[in-house]
């Protein structure tokens, strides 16, 4: 196997779904700027997600529209002229 092929900076990271505040802890090498303190008293890097399995319509069975940064408004104004 090739040397130095895989990243070496794996650590525990908290992923947080911003639409429903669901969070889970797993190992990752994703770059983060924020940290969060969990119930266990430890501080972990935080990565914010727009959608996860707890808020995605495929997994929940509910159609929920997540409008981030006004994407729907941008679409309507772009195609309102046509």
PDB file with SEQRES, HELIX, SHEET and CRYST1 records, atoms N, CA, C and O in Angstrom:
SEQRES   1 A   82  UNK UNK UNK UNK UNK UNK UNK UNK UNK UNK UNK UNK UNK          
SEQRES   2 A   82  UNK UNK UNK UNK UNK UNK UNK UNK UNK UNK UNK UNK UNK          
SEQRES   3 A   82  UNK UNK UNK UNK UNK UNK UNK UNK UNK UNK UNK UNK UNK          
SEQRES   4 A   82  UNK UNK UNK UNK UNK UNK UNK UNK UNK UNK UNK UNK UNK          
SEQRES   5 A   82  UNK UNK UNK UNK UNK UNK UNK UNK UNK UNK UNK UNK UNK          
SEQRES   6 A   82  UNK UNK UNK UNK UNK UNK UNK UNK UNK UNK UNK UNK UNK          
SEQRES   7 A   82  UNK UNK UNK UNK                                              
HELIX    1 AA1 UNK A   57  UNK A   60  1                                   4    
HELIX    2 AA2 UNK A   71  UNK A   79  1                                   9    
SHEET    1 AA1 4 UNK A  23  UNK A  28  0                                        
SHEET    2 AA1 4 UNK A  11  UNK A  17 -1                                        
SHEET    3 AA1 4 UNK A  43  UNK A  49  1                                        
SHEET    4 AA1 4 UNK A  34  UNK A  37 -1                                        
CRYST1    1.000    1.000    1.000  90.00  90.00  90.00 P 1           1          
ATOM      1  N   UNK A   1       0.839  -1.180   0.000  1.00  0.00           N  
ATOM      2  CA  UNK A   1       0.000   0.000   0.000  1.00  0.00           C  
ATOM      3  C   UNK A   1       0.887   1.248   0.000  1.00  0.00           C  
ATOM      4  O   UNK A   1       1.950   1.259   0.620  1.00  0.00           O  
ATOM      5  N   UNK A   2       0.448   2.288  -0.693  1.00  0.00           N  
ATOM      6  CA  UNK A   2       1.234   3.512  -0.774  1.00  0.00           C  
ATOM      7  C   UNK A   2       1.319   4.204   0.574  1.00  0.00           C  
ATOM      8  O   UNK A   2       0.374   4.178   1.363  1.00  0.00           O  
ATOM      9  N   UNK A   3       2.451   4.817   0.823  1.00  0.00           N  
ATOM     10  CA  UNK A   3       2.662   5.536   2.057  1.00  0.00           C  
ATOM     11  C   UNK A   3       2.016   6.921   1.976  1.00  0.00           C  
ATOM     12  O   UNK A   3       2.000   7.540   0.912  1.00  0.00           O  
ATOM     13  N   UNK A   4       1.489   7.402   3.094  1.00  0.00           N  
ATOM     14  CA  UNK A   4       0.878   8.734   3.199  1.00  0.00           C  
ATOM     15  C   UNK A   4      -0.288   8.946   2.226  1.00  0.00           C  
ATOM     16  O   UNK A   4      -0.520  10.061   1.759  1.00  0.00           O  
ATOM     17  N   UNK A   5      -1.010   7.878   1.928  1.00  0.00           N  
ATOM     18  CA  UNK A   5      -2.150   7.976   1.024  1.00  0.00           C  
ATOM     19  C   UNK A   5      -3.393   8.494   1.752  1.00  0.00           C  
ATOM     20  O   UNK A   5      -4.156   9.282   1.192  1.00  0.00           O  
ATOM     21  N   UNK A   6      -3.593   8.062   2.976  1.00  0.00           N  
ATOM     22  CA  UNK A   6      -4.761   8.458   3.749  1.00  0.00           C  
ATOM     23  C   UNK A   6      -4.411   9.589   4.711  1.00  0.00           C  
ATOM     24  O   UNK A   6      -3.275   9.671   5.179  1.00  0.00           O  
ATOM     25  N   UNK A   7      -5.371  10.460   5.011  1.00  0.00           N  
ATOM     26  CA  UNK A   7      -5.095  11.552   5.954  1.00  0.00           C  
ATOM     27  C   UNK A   7      -4.762  11.015   7.343  1.00  0.00           C  
ATOM     28  O   UNK A   7      -5.268   9.973   7.761  1.00  0.00           O  
ATOM     29  N   UNK A   8      -3.920  11.731   8.032  1.00  0.00           N  
ATOM     30  CA  UNK A   8      -3.500  11.272   9.353  1.00  0.00           C  
ATOM     31  C   UNK A   8      -4.131  12.076  10.481  1.00  0.00           C  
ATOM     32  O   UNK A   8      -3.840  11.825  11.651  1.00  0.00           O  
ATOM     33  N   UNK A   9      -4.982  13.031  10.156  1.00  0.00           N  
ATOM     34  CA  UNK A   9      -5.550  13.909  11.182  1.00  0.00           C  
ATOM     35  C   UNK A   9      -6.983  13.517  11.568  1.00  0.00           C  
ATOM     36  O   UNK A   9      -7.825  14.389  11.781  1.00  0.00           O  
ATOM     37  N   UNK A  10      -7.258  12.225  11.657  1.00  0.00           N  
ATOM     38  CA  UNK A  10      -8.576  11.785  12.109  1.00  0.00           C  
ATOM     39  C   UNK A  10      -8.730  12.110  13.597  1.00  0.00           C  
ATOM     40  O   UNK A  10      -7.828  11.873  14.400  1.00  0.00           O  
ATOM     41  N   UNK A  11      -9.902  12.660  13.940  1.00  0.00           N  
ATOM     42  CA  UNK A  11     -10.214  12.998  15.325  1.00  0.00           C  
ATOM     43  C   UNK A  11     -11.716  12.961  15.481  1.00  0.00           C  
ATOM     44  O   UNK A  11     -12.443  12.859  14.493  1.00  0.00           O  
ATOM     45  N   UNK A  12     -12.194  13.044  16.722  1.00  0.00           N  
ATOM     46  CA  UNK A  12     -13.635  13.084  16.952  1.00  0.00           C  
ATOM     47  C   UNK A  12     -14.168  14.463  16.582  1.00  0.00           C  
ATOM     48  O   UNK A  12     -13.600  15.486  16.965  1.00  0.00           O  
ATOM     49  N   UNK A  13     -15.268  14.474  15.831  1.00  0.00           N  
ATOM     50  CA  UNK A  13     -15.912  15.707  15.373  1.00  0.00           C  
ATOM     51  C   UNK A  13     -17.405  15.572  15.614  1.00  0.00           C  
ATOM     52  O   UNK A  13     -17.971  14.497  15.413  1.00  0.00           O  
ATOM     53  N   UNK A  14     -18.055  16.663  16.047  1.00  0.00           N  
ATOM     54  CA  UNK A  14     -19.504  16.697  16.218  1.00  0.00           C  
ATOM     55  C   UNK A  14     -20.115  17.271  14.943  1.00  0.00           C  
ATOM     56  O   UNK A  14     -19.748  18.364  14.511  1.00  0.00           O  
ATOM     57  N   UNK A  15     -21.047  16.533  14.344  1.00  0.00           N  
ATOM     58  CA  UNK A  15     -21.804  17.012  13.199  1.00  0.00           C  
ATOM     59  C   UNK A  15     -23.178  17.424  13.712  1.00  0.00           C  
ATOM     60  O   UNK A  15     -23.844  16.636  14.384  1.00  0.00           O  
ATOM     61  N   UNK A  16     -23.614  18.649  13.406  1.00  0.00           N  
ATOM     62  CA  UNK A  16     -24.880  19.167  13.924  1.00  0.00           C  
ATOM     63  C   UNK A  16     -25.784  19.578  12.775  1.00  0.00           C  
ATOM     64  O   UNK A  16     -25.399  20.386  11.930  1.00  0.00           O  
ATOM     65  N   UNK A  17     -26.994  19.015  12.748  1.00  0.00           N  
ATOM     66  CA  UNK A  17     -28.020  19.383  11.776  1.00  0.00           C  
ATOM     67  C   UNK A  17     -28.657  20.685  12.244  1.00  0.00           C  
ATOM     68  O   UNK A  17     -29.287  20.718  13.302  1.00  0.00           O  
ATOM     69  N   UNK A  18     -28.504  21.743  11.483  1.00  0.00           N  
ATOM     70  CA  UNK A  18     -28.964  23.060  11.907  1.00  0.00           C  
ATOM     71  C   UNK A  18     -30.478  23.226  11.777  1.00  0.00           C  
ATOM     72  O   UNK A  18     -31.040  24.158  12.353  1.00  0.00           O  
ATOM     73  N   UNK A  19     -31.151  22.344  11.033  1.00  0.00           N  
ATOM     74  CA  UNK A  19     -32.597  22.480  10.883  1.00  0.00           C  
ATOM     75  C   UNK A  19     -33.368  21.930  12.078  1.00  0.00           C  
ATOM     76  O   UNK A  19     -34.495  22.357  12.331  1.00  0.00           O  
ATOM     77  N   UNK A  20     -32.773  20.975  12.828  1.00  0.00           N  
ATOM     78  CA  UNK A  20     -33.497  20.424  13.978  1.00  0.00           C  
ATOM     79  C   UNK A  20     -32.584  20.191  15.191  1.00  0.00           C  
ATOM     80  O   UNK A  20     -32.998  19.533  16.146  1.00  0.00           O  
ATOM     81  N   UNK A  21     -31.369  20.711  15.171  1.00  0.00           N  
ATOM     82  CA  UNK A  21     -30.416  20.635  16.284  1.00  0.00           C  
ATOM     83  C   UNK A  21     -29.999  19.218  16.658  1.00  0.00           C  
ATOM     84  O   UNK A  21     -29.523  19.001  17.772  1.00  0.00           O  
ATOM     85  N   UNK A  22     -30.163  18.252  15.767  1.00  0.00           N  
ATOM     86  CA  UNK A  22     -29.672  16.895  16.002  1.00  0.00           C  
ATOM     87  C   UNK A  22     -28.158  16.906  15.825  1.00  0.00           C  
ATOM     88  O   UNK A  22     -27.650  17.516  14.884  1.00  0.00           O  
ATOM     89  N   UNK A  23     -27.440  16.246  16.710  1.00  0.00           N  
ATOM     90  CA  UNK A  23     -25.991  16.185  16.600  1.00  0.00           C  
ATOM     91  C   UNK A  23     -25.486  14.787  16.898  1.00  0.00           C  
ATOM     92  O   UNK A  23     -26.070  14.055  17.697  1.00  0.00           O  
ATOM     93  N   UNK A  24     -24.390  14.428  16.242  1.00  0.00           N  
ATOM     94  CA  UNK A  24     -23.774  13.131  16.493  1.00  0.00           C  
ATOM     95  C   UNK A  24     -22.259  13.265  16.439  1.00  0.00           C  
ATOM     96  O   UNK A  24     -21.718  14.130  15.751  1.00  0.00           O  
ATOM     97  N   UNK A  25     -21.595  12.398  17.173  1.00  0.00           N  
ATOM     98  CA  UNK A  25     -20.148  12.410  17.314  1.00  0.00           C  
ATOM     99  C   UNK A  25     -19.563  11.247  16.536  1.00  0.00           C  
ATOM    100  O   UNK A  25     -19.992  10.105  16.702  1.00  0.00           O  
ATOM    101  N   UNK A  26     -18.589  11.530  15.690  1.00  0.00           N  
ATOM    102  CA  UNK A  26     -17.927  10.491  14.917  1.00  0.00           C  
ATOM    103  C   UNK A  26     -16.510  10.947  14.590  1.00  0.00           C  
ATOM    104  O   UNK A  26     -16.164  12.112  14.788  1.00  0.00           O  
ATOM    105  N   UNK A  27     -15.710  10.043  14.098  1.00  0.00           N  
ATOM    106  CA  UNK A  27     -14.354  10.403  13.698  1.00  0.00           C  
ATOM    107  C   UNK A  27     -14.362  10.930  12.270  1.00  0.00           C  
ATOM    108  O   UNK A  27     -15.044  10.392  11.398  1.00  0.00           O  
ATOM    109  N   UNK A  28     -13.588  11.998  12.045  1.00  0.00           N  
ATOM    110  CA  UNK A  28     -13.510  12.611  10.735  1.00  0.00           C  
ATOM    111  C   UNK A  28     -12.237  13.433  10.642  1.00  0.00           C  
ATOM    112  O   UNK A  28     -11.595  13.716  11.654  1.00  0.00           O  
ATOM    113  N   UNK A  29     -11.877  13.812   9.431  1.00  0.00           N  
ATOM    114  CA  UNK A  29     -10.737  14.701   9.228  1.00  0.00           C  
ATOM    115  C   UNK A  29     -11.190  16.009   8.583  1.00  0.00           C  
ATOM    116  O   UNK A  29     -10.375  16.729   8.007  1.00  0.00           O  
ATOM    117  N   UNK A  30     -12.483  16.320   8.672  1.00  0.00           N  
ATOM    118  CA  UNK A  30     -13.034  17.541   8.095  1.00  0.00           C  
ATOM    119  C   UNK A  30     -12.465  18.760   8.832  1.00  0.00           C  
ATOM    120  O   UNK A  30     -12.271  18.730  10.048  1.00  0.00           O  
ATOM    121  N   UNK A  31     -12.201  19.832   8.074  1.00  0.00           N  
ATOM    122  CA  UNK A  31     -11.670  21.061   8.658  1.00  0.00           C  
ATOM    123  C   UNK A  31     -12.811  21.846   9.300  1.00  0.00           C  
ATOM    124  O   UNK A  31     -13.858  22.032   8.681  1.00  0.00           O  
ATOM    125  N   UNK A  32     -12.617  22.308  10.534  1.00  0.00           N  
ATOM    126  CA  UNK A  32     -13.635  23.073  11.251  1.00  0.00           C  
ATOM    127  C   UNK A  32     -13.010  24.298  11.888  1.00  0.00           C  
ATOM    128  O   UNK A  32     -11.805  24.344  12.133  1.00  0.00           O  
ATOM    129  N   UNK A  33     -13.857  25.301  12.155  1.00  0.00           N  
ATOM    130  CA  UNK A  33     -13.406  26.521  12.820  1.00  0.00           C  
ATOM    131  C   UNK A  33     -14.048  26.690  14.191  1.00  0.00           C  
ATOM    132  O   UNK A  33     -13.538  27.430  15.033  1.00  0.00           O  
ATOM    133  N   UNK A  34     -15.167  26.005  14.417  1.00  0.00           N  
ATOM    134  CA  UNK A  34     -15.901  26.146  15.671  1.00  0.00           C  
ATOM    135  C   UNK A  34     -15.747  24.899  16.528  1.00  0.00           C  
ATOM    136  O   UNK A  34     -15.387  23.828  16.039  1.00  0.00           O  
ATOM    137  N   UNK A  35     -16.027  25.059  17.812  1.00  0.00           N  
ATOM    138  CA  UNK A  35     -16.016  23.926  18.739  1.00  0.00           C  
ATOM    139  C   UNK A  35     -17.314  23.936  19.543  1.00  0.00           C  
ATOM    140  O   UNK A  35     -18.019  24.942  19.612  1.00  0.00           O  
ATOM    141  N   UNK A  36     -17.608  22.781  20.151  1.00  0.00           N  
ATOM    142  CA  UNK A  36     -18.812  22.652  20.970  1.00  0.00           C  
ATOM    143  C   UNK A  36     -18.468  21.754  22.156  1.00  0.00           C  
ATOM    144  O   UNK A  36     -17.659  20.833  22.042  1.00  0.00           O  
ATOM    145  N   UNK A  37     -19.089  22.037  23.283  1.00  0.00           N  
ATOM    146  CA  UNK A  37     -18.891  21.222  24.479  1.00  0.00           C  
ATOM    147  C   UNK A  37     -20.098  20.305  24.634  1.00  0.00           C  
ATOM    148  O   UNK A  37     -21.238  20.768  24.678  1.00  0.00           O  
ATOM    149  N   UNK A  38     -19.840  19.004  24.716  1.00  0.00           N  
ATOM    150  CA  UNK A  38     -20.924  18.022  24.849  1.00  0.00           C  
ATOM    151  C   UNK A  38     -21.182  17.707  26.314  1.00  0.00           C  
ATOM    152  O   UNK A  38     -20.509  18.215  27.211  1.00  0.00           O  
ATOM    153  N   UNK A  39     -22.185  16.847  26.529  1.00  0.00           N  
ATOM    154  CA  UNK A  39     -22.596  16.471  27.879  1.00  0.00           C  
ATOM    155  C   UNK A  39     -21.504  15.742  28.645  1.00  0.00           C  
ATOM    156  O   UNK A  39     -21.496  15.752  29.876  1.00  0.00           O  
ATOM    157  N   UNK A  40     -20.582  15.108  27.928  1.00  0.00           N  
ATOM    158  CA  UNK A  40     -19.515  14.371  28.604  1.00  0.00           C  
ATOM    159  C   UNK A  40     -18.422  15.291  29.148  1.00  0.00           C  
ATOM    160  O   UNK A  40     -17.477  14.819  29.780  1.00  0.00           O  
ATOM    161  N   UNK A  41     -18.544  16.610  28.907  1.00  0.00           N  
ATOM    162  CA  UNK A  41     -17.595  17.580  29.433  1.00  0.00           C  
ATOM    163  C   UNK A  41     -16.430  17.877  28.511  1.00  0.00           C  
ATOM    164  O   UNK A  41     -15.641  18.781  28.789  1.00  0.00           O  
ATOM    165  N   UNK A  42     -16.305  17.140  27.427  1.00  0.00           N  
ATOM    166  CA  UNK A  42     -15.210  17.363  26.485  1.00  0.00           C  
ATOM    167  C   UNK A  42     -15.615  18.358  25.407  1.00  0.00           C  
ATOM    168  O   UNK A  42     -16.797  18.493  25.091  1.00  0.00           O  
ATOM    169  N   UNK A  43     -14.642  19.047  24.849  1.00  0.00           N  
ATOM    170  CA  UNK A  43     -14.879  19.999  23.776  1.00  0.00           C  
ATOM    171  C   UNK A  43     -14.403  19.376  22.465  1.00  0.00           C  
ATOM    172  O   UNK A  43     -13.290  18.857  22.383  1.00  0.00           O  
ATOM    173  N   UNK A  44     -15.262  19.432  21.436  1.00  0.00           N  
ATOM    174  CA  UNK A  44     -14.981  18.811  20.150  1.00  0.00           C  
ATOM    175  C   UNK A  44     -15.139  19.843  19.041  1.00  0.00           C  
ATOM    176  O   UNK A  44     -15.864  20.824  19.207  1.00  0.00           O  
ATOM    177  N   UNK A  45     -14.463  19.629  17.905  1.00  0.00           N  
ATOM    178  CA  UNK A  45     -14.701  20.480  16.738  1.00  0.00           C  
ATOM    179  C   UNK A  45     -16.137  20.296  16.253  1.00  0.00           C  
ATOM    180  O   UNK A  45     -16.691  19.201  16.349  1.00  0.00           O  
ATOM    181  N   UNK A  46     -16.740  21.365  15.733  1.00  0.00           N  
ATOM    182  CA  UNK A  46     -18.143  21.344  15.287  1.00  0.00           C  
ATOM    183  C   UNK A  46     -18.208  21.578  13.794  1.00  0.00           C  
ATOM    184  O   UNK A  46     -17.593  22.507  13.270  1.00  0.00           O  
ATOM    185  N   UNK A  47     -18.966  20.717  13.103  1.00  0.00           N  
ATOM    186  CA  UNK A  47     -19.232  20.886  11.679  1.00  0.00           C  
ATOM    187  C   UNK A  47     -20.740  20.991  11.509  1.00  0.00           C  
ATOM    188  O   UNK A  47     -21.471  20.085  11.908  1.00  0.00           O  
ATOM    189  N   UNK A  48     -21.215  22.084  10.924  1.00  0.00           N  
ATOM    190  CA  UNK A  48     -22.649  22.330  10.777  1.00  0.00           C  
ATOM    191  C   UNK A  48     -23.158  21.785   9.448  1.00  0.00           C  
ATOM    192  O   UNK A  48     -22.588  22.040   8.387  1.00  0.00           O  
ATOM    193  N   UNK A  49     -24.252  21.024   9.538  1.00  0.00           N  
ATOM    194  CA  UNK A  49     -24.898  20.443   8.367  1.00  0.00           C  
ATOM    195  C   UNK A  49     -26.217  21.156   8.098  1.00  0.00           C  
ATOM    196  O   UNK A  49     -26.879  21.608   9.033  1.00  0.00           O  
ATOM    197  N   UNK A  50     -26.603  21.260   6.837  1.00  0.00           N  
ATOM    198  CA  UNK A  50     -27.907  21.816   6.509  1.00  0.00           C  
ATOM    199  C   UNK A  50     -29.002  20.766   6.618  1.00  0.00           C  
ATOM    200  O   UNK A  50     -30.151  21.079   6.928  1.00  0.00           O  
ATOM    201  N   UNK A  51     -28.630  19.515   6.358  1.00  0.00           N  
ATOM    202  CA  UNK A  51     -29.631  18.445   6.367  1.00  0.00           C  
ATOM    203  C   UNK A  51     -28.933  17.135   6.745  1.00  0.00           C  
ATOM    204  O   UNK A  51     -27.780  16.906   6.381  1.00  0.00           O  
ATOM    205  N   UNK A  52     -29.639  16.292   7.469  1.00  0.00           N  
ATOM    206  CA  UNK A  52     -29.106  14.977   7.846  1.00  0.00           C  
ATOM    207  C   UNK A  52     -30.228  13.950   7.716  1.00  0.00           C  
ATOM    208  O   UNK A  52     -31.303  14.258   7.202  1.00  0.00           O  
ATOM    209  N   UNK A  53     -29.974  12.744   8.178  1.00  0.00           N  
ATOM    210  CA  UNK A  53     -30.991  11.696   8.070  1.00  0.00           C  
ATOM    211  C   UNK A  53     -32.208  11.995   8.954  1.00  0.00           C  
ATOM    212  O   UNK A  53     -33.274  11.421   8.730  1.00  0.00           O  
ATOM    213  N   UNK A  54     -32.079  12.867   9.938  1.00  0.00           N  
ATOM    214  CA  UNK A  54     -33.226  13.196  10.796  1.00  0.00           C  
ATOM    215  C   UNK A  54     -34.115  14.277  10.202  1.00  0.00           C  
ATOM    216  O   UNK A  54     -35.218  14.506  10.699  1.00  0.00           O  
ATOM    217  N   UNK A  55     -33.655  14.950   9.141  1.00  0.00           N  
ATOM    218  CA  UNK A  55     -34.472  16.001   8.547  1.00  0.00           C  
ATOM    219  C   UNK A  55     -34.707  15.803   7.049  1.00  0.00           C  
ATOM    220  O   UNK A  55     -35.460  16.568   6.447  1.00  0.00           O  
ATOM    221  N   UNK A  56     -34.087  14.806   6.440  1.00  0.00           N  
ATOM    222  CA  UNK A  56     -34.258  14.577   5.007  1.00  0.00           C  
ATOM    223  C   UNK A  56     -35.605  13.892   4.750  1.00  0.00           C  
ATOM    224  O   UNK A  56     -35.947  12.929   5.436  1.00  0.00           O  
ATOM    225  N   UNK A  57     -36.371  14.385   3.766  1.00  0.00           N  
ATOM    226  CA  UNK A  57     -37.698  13.808   3.489  1.00  0.00           C  
ATOM    227  C   UNK A  57     -37.680  12.321   3.155  1.00  0.00           C  
ATOM    228  O   UNK A  57     -38.646  11.621   3.457  1.00  0.00           O  
ATOM    229  N   UNK A  58     -36.625  11.825   2.551  1.00  0.00           N  
ATOM    230  CA  UNK A  58     -36.564  10.405   2.215  1.00  0.00           C  
ATOM    231  C   UNK A  58     -36.591   9.543   3.468  1.00  0.00           C  
ATOM    232  O   UNK A  58     -37.250   8.504   3.490  1.00  0.00           O  
ATOM    233  N   UNK A  59     -35.886   9.961   4.508  1.00  0.00           N  
ATOM    234  CA  UNK A  59     -35.794   9.174   5.733  1.00  0.00           C  
ATOM    235  C   UNK A  59     -36.942   9.452   6.700  1.00  0.00           C  
ATOM    236  O   UNK A  59     -37.339   8.564   7.455  1.00  0.00           O  
ATOM    237  N   UNK A  60     -37.474  10.663   6.688  1.00  0.00           N  
ATOM    238  CA  UNK A  60     -38.535  11.010   7.627  1.00  0.00           C  
ATOM    239  C   UNK A  60     -39.921  10.674   7.094  1.00  0.00           C  
ATOM    240  O   UNK A  60     -40.851  10.467   7.874  1.00  0.00           O  
ATOM    241  N   UNK A  61     -40.070  10.617   5.777  1.00  0.00           N  
ATOM    242  CA  UNK A  61     -41.378  10.366   5.186  1.00  0.00           C  
ATOM    243  C   UNK A  61     -42.252  11.611   5.145  1.00  0.00           C  
ATOM    244  O   UNK A  61     -43.416  11.535   4.752  1.00  0.00           O  
ATOM    245  N   UNK A  62     -41.720  12.728   5.536  1.00  0.00           N  
ATOM    246  CA  UNK A  62     -42.461  13.990   5.527  1.00  0.00           C  
ATOM    247  C   UNK A  62     -41.797  14.945   4.550  1.00  0.00           C  
ATOM    248  O   UNK A  62     -40.571  15.029   4.481  1.00  0.00           O  
ATOM    249  N   UNK A  63     -42.608  15.652   3.806  1.00  0.00           N  
ATOM    250  CA  UNK A  63     -42.071  16.653   2.897  1.00  0.00           C  
ATOM    251  C   UNK A  63     -41.875  17.943   3.668  1.00  0.00           C  
ATOM    252  O   UNK A  63     -42.843  18.597   4.057  1.00  0.00           O  
ATOM    253  N   UNK A  64     -40.649  18.300   3.883  1.00  0.00           N  
ATOM    254  CA  UNK A  64     -40.314  19.516   4.605  1.00  0.00           C  
ATOM    255  C   UNK A  64     -39.375  20.318   3.737  1.00  0.00           C  
ATOM    256  O   UNK A  64     -38.325  19.820   3.331  1.00  0.00           O  
ATOM    257  N   UNK A  65     -39.735  21.548   3.448  1.00  0.00           N  
ATOM    258  CA  UNK A  65     -38.931  22.393   2.597  1.00  0.00           C  
ATOM    259  C   UNK A  65     -37.942  23.164   3.450  1.00  0.00           C  
ATOM    260  O   UNK A  65     -38.330  23.903   4.355  1.00  0.00           O  
ATOM    261  N   UNK A  66     -36.679  22.990   3.159  1.00  0.00           N  
ATOM    262  CA  UNK A  66     -35.631  23.702   3.886  1.00  0.00           C  
ATOM    263  C   UNK A  66     -35.109  24.791   2.965  1.00  0.00           C  
ATOM    264  O   UNK A  66     -34.449  24.505   1.966  1.00  0.00           O  
ATOM    265  N   UNK A  67     -35.404  26.033   3.301  1.00  0.00           N  
ATOM    266  CA  UNK A  67     -34.979  27.165   2.488  1.00  0.00           C  
ATOM    267  C   UNK A  67     -33.757  27.797   3.132  1.00  0.00           C  
ATOM    268  O   UNK A  67     -33.867  28.526   4.118  1.00  0.00           O  
ATOM    269  N   UNK A  68     -32.603  27.514   2.572  1.00  0.00           N  
ATOM    270  CA  UNK A  68     -31.378  28.074   3.125  1.00  0.00           C  
ATOM    271  C   UNK A  68     -30.919  29.222   2.251  1.00  0.00           C  
ATOM    272  O   UNK A  68     -30.786  29.083   1.035  1.00  0.00           O  
ATOM    273  N   UNK A  69     -30.683  30.345   2.879  1.00  0.00           N  
ATOM    274  CA  UNK A  69     -30.164  31.549   2.214  1.00  0.00           C  
ATOM    275  C   UNK A  69     -31.081  32.051   1.119  1.00  0.00           C  
ATOM    276  O   UNK A  69     -30.610  32.648   0.150  1.00  0.00           O  
ATOM    277  N   UNK A  70     -32.379  31.826   1.246  1.00  0.00           N  
ATOM    278  CA  UNK A  70     -33.344  32.384   0.308  1.00  0.00           C  
ATOM    279  C   UNK A  70     -33.253  31.818  -1.091  1.00  0.00           C  
ATOM    280  O   UNK A  70     -33.451  32.548  -2.063  1.00  0.00           O  
ATOM    281  N   UNK A  71     -32.961  30.544  -1.219  1.00  0.00           N  
ATOM    282  CA  UNK A  71     -32.821  29.945  -2.547  1.00  0.00           C  
ATOM    283  C   UNK A  71     -34.119  30.032  -3.346  1.00  0.00           C  
ATOM    284  O   UNK A  71     -34.099  30.230  -4.561  1.00  0.00           O  
ATOM    285  N   UNK A  72     -35.237  29.884  -2.659  1.00  0.00           N  
ATOM    286  CA  UNK A  72     -36.526  29.942  -3.353  1.00  0.00           C  
ATOM    287  C   UNK A  72     -36.797  31.353  -3.845  1.00  0.00           C  
ATOM    288  O   UNK A  72     -37.268  31.538  -4.967  1.00  0.00           O  
ATOM    289  N   UNK A  73     -36.506  32.345  -3.026  1.00  0.00           N  
ATOM    290  CA  UNK A  73     -36.696  33.735  -3.430  1.00  0.00           C  
ATOM    291  C   UNK A  73     -35.803  34.091  -4.616  1.00  0.00           C  
ATOM    292  O   UNK A  73     -36.235  34.784  -5.538  1.00  0.00           O  
ATOM    293  N   UNK A  74     -34.573  33.622  -4.591  1.00  0.00           N  
ATOM    294  CA  UNK A  74     -33.660  33.874  -5.710  1.00  0.00           C  
ATOM    295  C   UNK A  74     -34.198  33.251  -6.995  1.00  0.00           C  
ATOM    296  O   UNK A  74     -34.130  33.856  -8.064  1.00  0.00           O  
ATOM    297  N   UNK A  75     -34.736  32.031  -6.878  1.00  0.00           N  
ATOM    298  CA  UNK A  75     -35.295  31.355  -8.038  1.00  0.00           C  
ATOM    299  C   UNK A  75     -36.497  32.104  -8.592  1.00  0.00           C  
ATOM    300  O   UNK A  75     -36.617  32.284  -9.804  1.00  0.00           O  
ATOM    301  N   UNK A  76     -37.385  32.538  -7.710  1.00  0.00           N  
ATOM    302  CA  UNK A  76     -38.587  33.259  -8.154  1.00  0.00           C  
ATOM    303  C   UNK A  76     -38.253  34.581  -8.804  1.00  0.00           C  
ATOM    304  O   UNK A  76     -38.849  34.937  -9.820  1.00  0.00           O  
ATOM    305  N   UNK A  77     -37.310  35.317  -8.239  1.00  0.00           N  
ATOM    306  CA  UNK A  77     -36.953  36.603  -8.850  1.00  0.00           C  
ATOM    307  C   UNK A  77     -36.227  36.409 -10.188  1.00  0.00           C  
ATOM    308  O   UNK A  77     -36.380  37.225 -11.097  1.00  0.00           O  
ATOM    309  N   UNK A  78     -35.450  35.350 -10.311  1.00  0.00           N  
ATOM    310  CA  UNK A  78     -34.736  35.091 -11.544  1.00  0.00           C  
ATOM    311  C   UNK A  78     -35.689  34.752 -12.681  1.00  0.00           C  
ATOM    312  O   UNK A  78     -35.500  35.207 -13.810  1.00  0.00           O  
ATOM    313  N   UNK A  79     -36.710  33.957 -12.389  1.00  0.00           N  
ATOM    314  CA  UNK A  79     -37.625  33.504 -13.435  1.00  0.00           C  
ATOM    315  C   UNK A  79     -38.965  34.234 -13.431  1.00  0.00           C  
ATOM    316  O   UNK A  79     -39.885  33.810 -14.132  1.00  0.00           O  
ATOM    317  N   UNK A  80     -39.103  35.290 -12.684  1.00  0.00           N  
ATOM    318  CA  UNK A  80     -40.349  36.048 -12.656  1.00  0.00           C  
ATOM    319  C   UNK A  80     -40.543  36.815 -13.953  1.00  0.00           C  
ATOM    320  O   UNK A  80     -41.676  37.073 -14.358  1.00  0.00           O  
ATOM    321  N   UNK A  81     -39.466  37.175 -14.597  1.00  0.00           N  
ATOM    322  CA  UNK A  81     -39.535  37.963 -15.845  1.00  0.00           C  
ATOM    323  C   UNK A  81     -40.015  37.135 -17.019  1.00  0.00           C  
ATOM    324  O   UNK A  81     -40.572  37.676 -17.974  1.00  0.00           O  
ATOM    325  N   UNK A  82     -39.808  35.842 -16.961  1.00  0.00           N  
ATOM    326  CA  UNK A  82     -40.120  34.974 -18.112  1.00  0.00           C  
ATOM    327  C   UNK A  82     -41.527  34.494 -18.103  1.00  0.00           C  
ATOM    328  O   UNK A  82     -41.934  33.759 -19.004  1.00  0.00           O  
TER     329      UNK A  82                                                      
END                                                                             
